[in-house]
Amino acid sequence: MAETTKKNDVKWKLLSAVLAAALIAVSLAWAFTSTGKDKTAAPEAAAEGRTGETAVAEAETAQPTDAAAQKRKLIIDTDTGGDDAVALIIAAKDPNVDILGVTVSEGNVSLEQAVRNALMTLETAGSDAPVYAGAETSFSGRPREVFSVYGKDGMGDQDLIHPTRKAVSKNAVDFILETVKANPGEVEIVALGPVTNLALALAREPETMRLVKRCWSMGTAGFGHGNASPVAEFNVYHDAEAYQAFADSGMPITALGFDLMNEDVCFSKEELDALAEKSDLAAFVAKAFSGLVAFNLAGRGTAEADVPDGALMAAALWDGYILETQACHPVVITDDSEAYGQVILYKQGFGYDSGVTFDSYNFNVITKTASGMFKEKLTALLAG
């Protein structure tokens, strides 16, 4: 009887050991998988060009938040012409973006028209993001002459603009400051036009604007020629004093210059005509560019439309679109001269003969983008 009991004890001990080993194996397997050490996981990361280790690090540092909290929070500042409309559509159609608000200033067209253009574009793109009217004079208070290459209404004069919504009554500058304070270190501002609204916000509460995560600017001629003058890009030229305050603010800024307006971000009339056949949204964009096509044909002899503001939004939102940047210190020329609106870009690390150096190089200029990516992705986006 004692012998039998001993045998049973041995059997139970063996069985217990086997069960314990199995339990440990299962636990290890679960831990192995949950920490992402299995590099066959995360196919989405591989598709985006990220390594398994990168995906692991992101997964391990991510906090359990809801989908809305994980979206990028944008304020889009615009003077809504045709290329601004493309930028608004890119952002509105991005599932990873929360457009907190669209702030508007006079620039391509009058403030009232720019507000209507923004409202109509958002409505056409299926977005109900709020719109706020802002500056209708320059930063210094001087009236500015409105000049639009997109037609009188800034959208090709094609009778496109019939918004059913109205702008929020709150001023754009008030909205910017309140929103940045409510979301410190989280808000990115995409500046598509003259930066008058941002300069006014900086003048009122510079400490609040230092809470902005990053600013993206379609501004300067980059390292090439301008379009408003041989040395100045339109958005800066329209209010150089505002751009000076913006560039000197110390905020982290990434800028796309007019020098990158090459064939990769230009649509010929034939391409726009083909685009218009793909969807109502695509037709809206193609018609909005008809004024610019006519302007470029008359002034440059080429029937085409470049899309600088759309390219800036692509740079801000599309992984892999920016290939190279150059850290710079910007000096904005505000003298009443032929150089008004020029932005002189001192490259970090470059040994100038004058020996000039600066304490900050917070102005990052995009110098190279992915060839062909803009047209391909934008066409697919508009085709729906």
One Martini backbone bead per residue (centre of mass of N, CA, C, O) as a GRO file, in nm:
protein
  384
    1MET     BB    1   0.059   0.062  -0.022
    2ALA     BB    2   0.304   0.252   0.008
    3GLU     BB    3   0.408   0.206  -0.278
    4THR     BB    4   0.161   0.319  -0.424
    5THR     BB    5   0.173   0.603  -0.304
    6LYS     BB    6   0.450   0.677  -0.419
    7LYS     BB    7   0.373   0.650  -0.717
    8ASN     BB    8   0.150   0.864  -0.713
    9ASP     BB    9   0.331   1.097  -0.625
   10VAL     BB   10   0.512   1.091  -0.872
   11LYS     BB   11   0.294   1.140  -1.084
   12TRP     BB   12   0.199   1.414  -0.973
   13LYS     BB   13   0.471   1.555  -0.993
   14LEU     BB   14   0.505   1.520  -1.297
   15LEU     BB   15   0.242   1.658  -1.380
   16SER     BB   16   0.301   1.927  -1.242
   17ALA     BB   17   0.557   1.991  -1.403
   18VAL     BB   18   0.431   1.992  -1.683
   19LEU     BB   19   0.221   2.216  -1.628
   20ALA     BB   20   0.423   2.433  -1.545
   21ALA     BB   21   0.582   2.437  -1.811
   22ALA     BB   22   0.344   2.512  -1.991
   23LEU     BB   23   0.275   2.778  -1.852
   24ILE     BB   24   0.546   2.913  -1.903
   25ALA     BB   25   0.539   2.896  -2.213
   26VAL     BB   26   0.285   3.063  -2.256
   27SER     BB   27   0.385   3.320  -2.115
   28LEU     BB   28   0.631   3.366  -2.297
   29ALA     BB   29   0.477   3.385  -2.564
   30TRP     BB   30   0.305   3.628  -2.488
   31ALA     BB   31   0.537   3.823  -2.426
   32PHE     BB   32   0.678   3.800  -2.699
   33THR     BB   33   0.438   3.916  -2.862
   34SER     BB   34   0.357   4.181  -2.701
   35THR     BB   35   0.660   4.310  -2.749
   36GLY     BB   36   0.739   4.246  -3.064
   37LYS     BB   37   0.985   4.039  -3.128
   38ASP     BB   38   0.824   3.956  -3.366
   39LYS     BB   39   0.922   4.046  -3.697
   40THR     BB   40   0.648   3.954  -3.848
   41ALA     BB   41   0.519   4.183  -3.749
   42ALA     BB   42   0.390   4.469  -3.864
   43PRO     BB   43   0.314   4.525  -4.182
   44GLU     BB   44   0.265   4.830  -4.182
   45ALA     BB   45   0.554   4.914  -4.122
   46ALA     BB   46   0.680   4.794  -4.377
   47ALA     BB   47   0.510   4.961  -4.579
   48GLU     BB   48   0.645   5.239  -4.447
   49GLY     BB   49   0.965   5.162  -4.396
   50ARG     BB   50   0.976   5.023  -4.127
   51THR     BB   51   1.102   4.864  -3.872
   52GLY     BB   52   1.054   4.637  -3.632
   53GLU     BB   53   1.194   4.799  -3.407
   54THR     BB   54   1.030   5.058  -3.442
   55ALA     BB   55   0.754   4.933  -3.384
   56VAL     BB   56   0.826   4.840  -3.102
   57ALA     BB   57   0.889   5.115  -2.975
   58GLU     BB   58   0.612   5.236  -3.030
   59ALA     BB   59   0.445   5.024  -2.875
   60GLU     BB   60   0.593   5.061  -2.591
   61THR     BB   61   0.528   5.392  -2.577
   62ALA     BB   62   0.243   5.368  -2.606
   63GLN     BB   63  -0.066   5.489  -2.521
   64PRO     BB   64  -0.390   5.423  -2.405
   65THR     BB   65  -0.573   5.567  -2.654
   66ASP     BB   66  -0.775   5.719  -2.843
   67ALA     BB   67  -0.812   5.798  -3.169
   68ALA     BB   68  -0.839   6.108  -3.139
   69ALA     BB   69  -0.573   6.150  -2.967
   70GLN     BB   70  -0.381   6.040  -3.214
   71LYS     BB   71  -0.427   6.274  -3.370
   72ARG     BB   72  -0.346   6.534  -3.557
   73LYS     BB   73  -0.320   6.877  -3.469
   74LEU     BB   74  -0.479   7.132  -3.666
   75ILE     BB   75  -0.392   7.449  -3.800
   76ILE     BB   76  -0.526   7.638  -4.073
   77ASP     BB   77  -0.366   7.891  -4.263
   78THR     BB   78  -0.549   8.110  -4.494
   79ASP     BB   79  -0.611   8.257  -4.852
   80THR     BB   80  -0.806   8.102  -5.040
   81GLY     BB   81  -0.710   7.930  -5.303
   82GLY     BB   82  -0.656   7.673  -5.511
   83ASP     BB   83  -0.409   7.551  -5.346
   84ASP     BB   84  -0.544   7.561  -5.070
   85ALA     BB   85  -0.769   7.363  -5.139
   86VAL     BB   86  -0.587   7.116  -5.165
   87ALA     BB   87  -0.482   7.121  -4.875
   88LEU     BB   88  -0.757   7.089  -4.735
   89ILE     BB   89  -0.825   6.815  -4.864
   90ILE     BB   90  -0.590   6.649  -4.760
   91ALA     BB   91  -0.666   6.689  -4.459
   92ALA     BB   92  -0.971   6.601  -4.468
   93LYS     BB   93  -0.884   6.296  -4.584
   94ASP     BB   94  -0.727   6.245  -4.321
   95PRO     BB   95  -0.762   6.010  -4.060
   96ASN     BB   96  -0.501   6.147  -3.882
   97VAL     BB   97  -0.676   6.419  -3.875
   98ASP     BB   98  -0.738   6.723  -3.678
   99ILE     BB   99  -0.930   6.995  -3.753
  100LEU     BB  100  -0.965   7.254  -3.540
  101GLY     BB  101  -0.902   7.489  -3.762
  102VAL     BB  102  -0.974   7.770  -3.987
  103THR     BB  103  -0.769   8.034  -4.077
  104VAL     BB  104  -0.817   8.373  -4.206
  105SER     BB  105  -0.680   8.574  -4.471
  106GLU     BB  106  -0.575   8.809  -4.655
  107GLY     BB  107  -0.453   8.775  -5.019
  108ASN     BB  108  -0.556   8.650  -5.282
  109VAL     BB  109  -0.809   8.762  -5.135
  110SER     BB  110  -1.045   8.856  -4.972
  111LEU     BB  111  -1.162   8.775  -4.674
  112GLU     BB  112  -1.451   8.696  -4.751
  113GLN     BB  113  -1.371   8.511  -4.989
  114ALA     BB  114  -1.178   8.321  -4.835
  115VAL     BB  115  -1.393   8.211  -4.646
  116ARG     BB  116  -1.581   8.093  -4.862
  117ASN     BB  117  -1.370   7.903  -4.986
  118ALA     BB  118  -1.320   7.734  -4.735
  119LEU     BB  119  -1.608   7.634  -4.686
  120MET     BB  120  -1.648   7.498  -4.966
  121THR     BB  121  -1.413   7.302  -4.957
  122LEU     BB  122  -1.493   7.147  -4.703
  123GLU     BB  123  -1.770   7.060  -4.803
  124THR     BB  124  -1.667   6.902  -5.054
  125ALA     BB  125  -1.478   6.715  -4.852
  126GLY     BB  126  -1.659   6.653  -4.579
  127SER     BB  127  -1.612   6.903  -4.381
  128ASP     BB  128  -1.673   7.068  -4.038
  129ALA     BB  129  -1.467   7.267  -3.999
  130PRO     BB  130  -1.387   7.546  -3.856
  131VAL     BB  131  -1.419   7.902  -3.931
  132TYR     BB  132  -1.188   8.193  -3.920
  133ALA     BB  133  -1.165   8.525  -3.911
  134GLY     BB  134  -0.917   8.777  -3.979
  135ALA     BB  135  -0.702   8.938  -4.153
  136GLU     BB  136  -0.727   9.262  -4.366
  137THR     BB  137  -0.439   9.344  -4.296
  138SER     BB  138  -0.152   9.419  -4.210
  139PHE     BB  139   0.058   9.404  -3.944
  140SER     BB  140   0.088   9.732  -3.956
  141GLY     BB  141  -0.213   9.823  -4.096
  142ARG     BB  142  -0.188   9.818  -4.386
  143PRO     BB  143  -0.308   9.819  -4.674
  144ARG     BB  144  -0.377   9.569  -4.929
  145GLU     BB  145  -0.318   9.435  -5.229
  146VAL     BB  146  -0.508   9.237  -5.423
  147PHE     BB  147  -0.376   8.925  -5.580
  148SER     BB  148  -0.501   8.702  -5.835
  149VAL     BB  149  -0.423   8.404  -6.030
  150TYR     BB  150  -0.734   8.260  -5.991
  151GLY     BB  151  -0.906   8.498  -5.996
  152LYS     BB  152  -1.141   8.688  -5.841
  153ASP     BB  153  -1.227   8.428  -5.642
  154GLY     BB  154  -0.969   8.215  -5.641
  155MET     BB  155  -1.157   7.976  -5.824
  156GLY     BB  156  -1.177   8.044  -6.155
  157ASP     BB  157  -1.463   8.161  -6.212
  158GLN     BB  158  -1.695   7.889  -6.179
  159ASP     BB  159  -1.923   7.890  -5.967
  160LEU     BB  160  -1.836   7.726  -5.679
  161ILE     BB  161  -1.939   7.941  -5.447
  162HIS     BB  162  -2.181   7.780  -5.205
  163PRO     BB  163  -2.209   7.801  -4.899
  164THR     BB  164  -2.391   7.676  -4.602
  165ARG     BB  165  -2.190   7.807  -4.423
  166LYS     BB  166  -2.034   7.977  -4.150
  167ALA     BB  167  -1.849   8.158  -3.972
  168VAL     BB  168  -1.713   8.206  -3.688
  169SER     BB  169  -1.722   8.481  -3.473
  170LYS     BB  170  -1.451   8.430  -3.393
  171ASN     BB  171  -1.142   8.521  -3.389
  172ALA     BB  172  -0.855   8.386  -3.510
  173VAL     BB  173  -0.655   8.470  -3.286
  174ASP     BB  174  -0.818   8.369  -3.047
  175PHE     BB  175  -0.827   8.076  -3.138
  176ILE     BB  176  -0.529   8.013  -3.144
  177LEU     BB  177  -0.462   8.074  -2.844
  178GLU     BB  178  -0.671   7.888  -2.710
  179THR     BB  179  -0.580   7.621  -2.847
  180VAL     BB  180  -0.285   7.611  -2.757
  181LYS     BB  181  -0.341   7.622  -2.449
  182ALA     BB  182  -0.524   7.353  -2.456
  183ASN     BB  183  -0.261   7.220  -2.645
  184PRO     BB  184   0.024   7.166  -2.535
  185GLY     BB  185   0.249   7.047  -2.776
  186GLU     BB  186   0.018   6.958  -3.023
  187VAL     BB  187   0.011   7.194  -3.223
  188GLU     BB  188  -0.020   7.241  -3.571
  189ILE     BB  189   0.084   7.482  -3.817
  190VAL     BB  190  -0.056   7.562  -4.139
  191ALA     BB  191   0.091   7.790  -4.368
  192LEU     BB  192  -0.051   7.914  -4.683
  193GLY     BB  193   0.003   8.219  -4.624
  194PRO     BB  194   0.000   8.487  -4.488
  195VAL     BB  195   0.120   8.547  -4.135
  196THR     BB  196  -0.063   8.755  -3.978
  197ASN     BB  197  -0.212   8.594  -3.759
  198LEU     BB  198   0.053   8.490  -3.622
  199ALA     BB  199   0.180   8.766  -3.558
  200LEU     BB  200  -0.051   8.863  -3.375
  201ALA     BB  201  -0.023   8.634  -3.170
  202LEU     BB  202   0.275   8.693  -3.096
  203ALA     BB  203   0.230   8.987  -2.996
  204ARG     BB  204   0.035   8.904  -2.762
  205GLU     BB  205   0.146   8.571  -2.709
  206PRO     BB  206   0.447   8.437  -2.714
  207GLU     BB  207   0.429   8.209  -2.496
  208THR     BB  208   0.203   8.051  -2.636
  209MET     BB  209   0.345   8.001  -2.920
  210ARG     BB  210   0.572   7.815  -2.783
  211LEU     BB  211   0.351   7.564  -2.773
  212VAL     BB  212   0.405   7.493  -3.049
  213LYS     BB  213   0.512   7.224  -3.215
  214ARG     BB  214   0.462   7.320  -3.534
  215CYS     BB  215   0.555   7.489  -3.832
  216TRP     BB  216   0.411   7.535  -4.159
  217SER     BB  217   0.556   7.682  -4.465
  218MET     BB  218   0.453   7.872  -4.743
  219GLY     BB  219   0.775   8.006  -4.794
  220THR     BB  220   0.973   8.151  -4.986
  221ALA     BB  221   1.236   8.084  -5.234
  222GLY     BB  222   1.450   7.957  -5.101
  223PHE     BB  223   1.723   7.882  -5.339
  224GLY     BB  224   1.568   8.079  -5.536
  225HIS     BB  225   1.318   8.212  -5.705
  226GLY     BB  226   1.062   8.415  -5.735
  227ASN     BB  227   0.710   8.543  -5.798
  228ALA     BB  228   0.672   8.846  -5.702
  229SER     BB  229   0.981   8.844  -5.738
  230PRO     BB  230   1.302   8.762  -5.798
  231VAL     BB  231   1.324   8.726  -5.448
  232ALA     BB  232   1.004   8.687  -5.394
  233GLU     BB  233   0.747   8.550  -5.226
  234PHE     BB  234   0.419   8.606  -5.191
  235ASN     BB  235   0.361   8.561  -4.883
  236VAL     BB  236   0.589   8.750  -4.795
  237TYR     BB  237   0.534   9.004  -4.975
  238HIS     BB  238   0.248   9.067  -4.850
  239ASP     BB  239   0.402   9.030  -4.536
  240ALA     BB  240   0.705   9.081  -4.415
  241GLU     BB  241   0.662   9.163  -4.119
  242ALA     BB  242   0.520   8.903  -4.040
  243TYR     BB  243   0.751   8.708  -4.124
  244GLN     BB  244   0.959   8.817  -3.932
  245ALA     BB  245   0.810   8.743  -3.669
  246PHE     BB  246   0.790   8.443  -3.736
  247ALA     BB  247   1.099   8.376  -3.786
  248ASP     BB  248   1.182   8.513  -3.488
  249SER     BB  249   1.017   8.333  -3.264
  250GLY     BB  250   1.143   8.017  -3.223
  251MET     BB  251   0.982   7.841  -3.373
  252PRO     BB  252   0.928   7.554  -3.526
  253ILE     BB  253   1.025   7.547  -3.878
  254THR     BB  254   0.879   7.443  -4.192
  255ALA     BB  255   0.982   7.504  -4.532
  256LEU     BB  256   0.841   7.581  -4.853
  257GLY     BB  257   0.968   7.667  -5.150
  258PHE     BB  258   0.951   7.789  -5.478
  259ASP     BB  259   1.190   7.603  -5.588
  260LEU     BB  260   0.984   7.330  -5.581
  261MET     BB  261   0.829   7.422  -5.853
  262ASN     BB  262   0.794   7.159  -6.033
  263GLU     BB  263   0.677   6.896  -6.223
  264ASP     BB  264   0.577   6.738  -5.962
  265VAL     BB  265   0.368   7.013  -5.895
  266CYS     BB  266   0.252   7.009  -6.197
  267PHE     BB  267  -0.033   7.087  -6.404
  268SER     BB  268  -0.164   7.038  -6.685
  269LYS     BB  269  -0.433   7.089  -6.872
  270GLU     BB  270  -0.463   6.791  -6.950
  271GLU     BB  271  -0.451   6.680  -6.660
  272LEU     BB  272  -0.696   6.840  -6.552
  273ASP     BB  273  -0.904   6.727  -6.751
  274ALA     BB  274  -0.868   6.433  -6.657
  275LEU     BB  275  -0.932   6.482  -6.358
  276ALA     BB  276  -1.233   6.587  -6.391
  277GLU     BB  277  -1.342   6.281  -6.460
  278LYS     BB  278  -1.320   6.126  -6.169
  279SER     BB  279  -1.477   6.362  -5.997
  280ASP     BB  280  -1.621   6.613  -5.823
  281LEU     BB  281  -1.367   6.692  -5.667
  282ALA     BB  282  -1.177   6.704  -5.911
  283ALA     BB  283  -1.341   6.921  -6.064
  284PHE     BB  284  -1.312   7.142  -5.855
  285VAL     BB  285  -1.005   7.167  -5.881
  286ALA     BB  286  -0.974   7.210  -6.186
  287LYS     BB  287  -1.145   7.473  -6.193
  288ALA     BB  288  -0.976   7.638  -5.982
  289PHE     BB  289  -0.717   7.637  -6.201
  290SER     BB  290  -0.799   7.801  -6.459
  291GLY     BB  291  -0.677   8.082  -6.392
  292LEU     BB  292  -0.378   7.991  -6.370
  293VAL     BB  293  -0.347   7.880  -6.651
  294ALA     BB  294  -0.402   8.151  -6.795
  295PHE     BB  295  -0.175   8.312  -6.657
  296ASN     BB  296   0.067   8.130  -6.746
  297LEU     BB  297   0.020   8.153  -7.049
  298ALA     BB  298   0.052   8.465  -7.064
  299GLY     BB  299   0.332   8.494  -6.884
  300ARG     BB  300   0.497   8.193  -6.969
  301GLY     BB  301   0.371   7.988  -7.197
  302THR     BB  302   0.217   7.791  -6.981
  303ALA     BB  303  -0.034   7.534  -6.940
  304GLU     BB  304  -0.031   7.560  -6.594
  305ALA     BB  305  -0.029   7.421  -6.244
  306ASP     BB  306   0.073   7.500  -5.941
  307VAL     BB  307   0.106   7.339  -5.585
  308PRO     BB  308   0.226   7.461  -5.308
  309ASP     BB  309   0.018   7.406  -5.074
  310GLY     BB  310  -0.014   7.105  -5.130
  311ALA     BB  311   0.286   7.036  -5.086
  312LEU     BB  312   0.298   7.119  -4.791
  313MET     BB  313   0.086   6.919  -4.685
  314ALA     BB  314   0.240   6.672  -4.776
  315ALA     BB  315   0.488   6.726  -4.599
  316ALA     BB  316   0.328   6.715  -4.325
  317LEU     BB  317   0.167   6.412  -4.383
  318TRP     BB  318   0.368   6.248  -4.570
  319ASP     BB  319   0.537   5.978  -4.580
  320GLY     BB  320   0.840   6.034  -4.764
  321TYR     BB  321   0.838   6.319  -4.903
  322ILE     BB  322   1.064   6.404  -4.735
  323LEU     BB  323   1.425   6.398  -4.791
  324GLU     BB  324   1.529   6.708  -4.746
  325THR     BB  325   1.705   6.935  -4.522
  326GLN     BB  326   1.774   7.283  -4.403
  327ALA     BB  327   1.928   7.448  -4.166
  328CYS     BB  328   1.828   7.786  -4.065
  329HIS     BB  329   1.874   8.143  -4.085
  330PRO     BB  330   1.644   8.402  -4.106
  331VAL     BB  331   1.624   8.697  -4.326
  332VAL     BB  332   1.402   8.965  -4.346
  333ILE     BB  333   1.305   9.193  -4.590
  334THR     BB  334   1.158   9.536  -4.511
  335ASP     BB  335   1.253   9.718  -4.706
  336ASP     BB  336   1.189   9.983  -4.933
  337SER     BB  337   1.252   9.766  -5.191
  338GLU     BB  338   1.348   9.528  -5.421
  339ALA     BB  339   1.389   9.323  -5.155
  340TYR     BB  340   1.117   9.288  -5.069
  341GLY     BB  341   1.062   8.967  -4.916
  342GLN     BB  342   1.324   8.861  -4.872
  343VAL     BB  343   1.497   8.547  -4.783
  344ILE     BB  344   1.774   8.495  -4.596
  345LEU     BB  345   1.972   8.188  -4.593
  346TYR     BB  346   2.144   8.053  -4.329
  347LYS     BB  347   2.351   7.796  -4.303
  348GLN     BB  348   2.419   7.540  -4.118
  349GLY     BB  349   2.775   7.495  -4.122
  350PHE     BB  350   2.852   7.731  -4.299
  351GLY     BB  351   3.148   7.894  -4.433
  352TYR     BB  352   3.150   8.210  -4.420
  353ASP     BB  353   3.353   8.475  -4.495
  354SER     BB  354   3.227   8.667  -4.270
  355GLY     BB  355   3.163   8.473  -4.006
  356VAL     BB  356   2.871   8.429  -3.971
  357THR     BB  357   2.655   8.374  -3.689
  358PHE     BB  358   2.409   8.187  -3.491
  359ASP     BB  359   2.203   8.075  -3.231
  360SER     BB  360   1.978   8.003  -3.453
  361TYR     BB  361   1.822   7.702  -3.647
  362ASN     BB  362   1.473   7.677  -3.683
  363PHE     BB  363   1.484   7.685  -4.009
  364ASN     BB  364   1.343   7.444  -4.221
  365VAL     BB  365   1.442   7.355  -4.544
  366ILE     BB  366   1.318   7.222  -4.818
  367THR     BB  367   1.518   7.038  -5.079
  368LYS     BB  368   1.363   6.746  -5.096
  369THR     BB  369   1.148   6.534  -5.289
  370ALA     BB  370   0.939   6.296  -5.399
  371SER     BB  371   0.923   6.174  -5.699
  372GLY     BB  372   0.578   6.164  -5.809
  373MET     BB  373   0.402   6.151  -5.542
  374PHE     BB  374   0.200   6.384  -5.557
  375LYS     BB  375   0.034   6.315  -5.809
  376GLU     BB  376  -0.044   6.028  -5.735
  377LYS     BB  377  -0.189   6.080  -5.459
  378LEU     BB  378  -0.382   6.306  -5.544
  379THR     BB  379  -0.534   6.157  -5.766
  380ALA     BB  380  -0.638   5.929  -5.583
  381LEU     BB  381  -0.787   6.108  -5.380
  382LEU     BB  382  -0.984   6.253  -5.588
  383ALA     BB  383  -1.108   5.984  -5.707
  384GLY     BB  384  -1.189   5.791  -5.446
   0.00000   0.00000   0.00000
